[in-house]
Amino acid sequence: MSHHASHETASASDDASLFTAVEVEQFGADDVQAGGDIGKMLSALFLYTVIAMSIASWWTWSSIQEASAKQATPESSETAEAH
């Protein structure tokens, strides 16, 4: 257990020397920027999906209504042609 704890301490000191405080602060700022950009992208994709599904639903509904109207119409035309 003591070996593991000493390894963590050595690792923490190595990480601290890799980046300066300014660089760590810049990483944080970059993370905030990336999070905001990802949020905007997900919002735009969600809006696109809602619009696309609305159009597809409307198209499906109107196609079904049109097919129903065509089914009702040929019966009356067939009887008119027979007479």
The 8 nearest C-alpha neighbors of each residue, nearest first, counted from 0:
[[1, 3, 2, 4, 5, 6, 7, 8],
 [2, 0, 4, 3, 5, 6, 7, 8],
 [1, 3, 5, 0, 4, 6, 7, 8],
 [4, 2, 6, 0, 1, 5, 7, 8],
 [5, 3, 1, 7, 6, 2, 8, 0],
 [4, 6, 8, 2, 7, 3, 1, 9],
 [5, 7, 3, 9, 4, 8, 10, 2],
 [8, 6, 10, 4, 5, 9, 11, 3],
 [9, 7, 5, 11, 10, 6, 12, 4],
 [8, 10, 6, 12, 7, 11, 5, 13],
 [11, 9, 7, 13, 8, 12, 6, 14],
 [12, 10, 8, 14, 13, 9, 7, 15],
 [11, 13, 15, 9, 14, 10, 8, 16],
 [12, 14, 10, 16, 11, 15, 9, 17],
 [15, 13, 11, 17, 16, 12, 10, 18],
 [16, 14, 12, 13, 17, 18, 11, 19],
 [15, 17, 13, 14, 18, 12, 19, 11],
 [18, 16, 14, 15, 13, 19, 12, 22],
 [19, 17, 16, 22, 15, 23, 20, 14],
 [18, 20, 22, 21, 23, 17, 16, 15],
 [19, 21, 23, 22, 24, 18, 25, 15],
 [22, 20, 24, 19, 23, 25, 18, 26],
 [21, 23, 25, 19, 24, 20, 18, 26],
 [24, 22, 26, 20, 25, 21, 19, 27],
 [23, 25, 21, 27, 22, 26, 20, 28],
 [24, 26, 22, 28, 27, 23, 29, 21],
 [27, 25, 29, 23, 24, 28, 30, 22],
 [26, 28, 30, 24, 25, 29, 31, 23],
 [29, 27, 25, 31, 30, 26, 32, 24],
 [28, 30, 26, 32, 27, 31, 25, 33],
 [31, 29, 27, 33, 28, 32, 34, 26],
 [30, 32, 34, 28, 29, 33, 35, 27],
 [33, 31, 29, 35, 30, 34, 36, 28],
 [32, 34, 36, 30, 35, 31, 29, 37],
 [35, 33, 31, 37, 32, 36, 30, 38],
 [34, 36, 38, 32, 33, 37, 31, 39],
 [35, 37, 33, 39, 38, 34, 40, 32],
 [36, 38, 40, 34, 39, 35, 33, 41],
 [37, 39, 35, 41, 36, 40, 34, 42],
 [40, 38, 42, 36, 37, 41, 43, 35],
 [39, 41, 37, 43, 42, 38, 36, 44],
 [42, 40, 44, 38, 43, 39, 45, 37],
 [43, 41, 45, 39, 40, 44, 38, 46],
 [42, 44, 46, 40, 45, 41, 47, 39],
 [43, 45, 47, 41, 46, 42, 48, 40],
 [44, 46, 48, 42, 47, 43, 41, 49],
 [47, 45, 43, 49, 48, 44, 42, 50],
 [46, 48, 44, 50, 45, 49, 51, 43],
 [49, 47, 45, 51, 46, 50, 52, 44],
 [48, 50, 46, 52, 47, 51, 53, 45],
 [49, 51, 53, 47, 48, 52, 46, 54],
 [52, 50, 48, 54, 53, 49, 47, 55],
 [53, 51, 55, 49, 54, 50, 56, 48],
 [54, 52, 50, 56, 51, 55, 49, 57],
 [53, 55, 57, 51, 52, 56, 58, 50],
 [56, 54, 52, 58, 57, 53, 59, 51],
 [57, 55, 59, 53, 58, 54, 52, 60],
 [56, 58, 54, 60, 55, 59, 61, 53],
 [59, 57, 55, 61, 56, 60, 62, 54],
 [60, 58, 62, 56, 57, 61, 55, 63],
 [59, 61, 57, 63, 62, 58, 56, 64],
 [60, 62, 64, 58, 63, 59, 65, 57],
 [63, 61, 65, 59, 64, 60, 58, 66],
 [62, 64, 66, 60, 61, 65, 67, 59],
 [65, 63, 61, 67, 62, 66, 68, 60],
 [64, 66, 62, 68, 67, 63, 61, 69],
 [67, 65, 69, 63, 68, 64, 62, 70],
 [68, 66, 64, 70, 65, 69, 63, 71],
 [67, 69, 65, 71, 66, 70, 64, 72],
 [70, 68, 66, 72, 71, 67, 65, 73],
 [71, 69, 67, 68, 72, 73, 66, 74],
 [70, 72, 68, 69, 73, 74, 67, 75],
 [71, 73, 69, 74, 70, 75, 68, 76],
 [74, 72, 76, 75, 77, 71, 70, 69],
 [73, 75, 77, 76, 72, 71, 78, 70],
 [74, 76, 78, 73, 77, 72, 79, 71],
 [77, 75, 73, 79, 78, 74, 80, 72],
 [78, 76, 80, 74, 79, 75, 73, 81],
 [77, 79, 81, 75, 76, 80, 74, 82],
 [78, 80, 76, 77, 81, 82, 75, 74],
 [81, 79, 77, 78, 82, 76, 75, 74],
 [82, 80, 78, 79, 77, 76, 75, 74],
 [81, 80, 79, 78, 77, 76, 75, 74]]
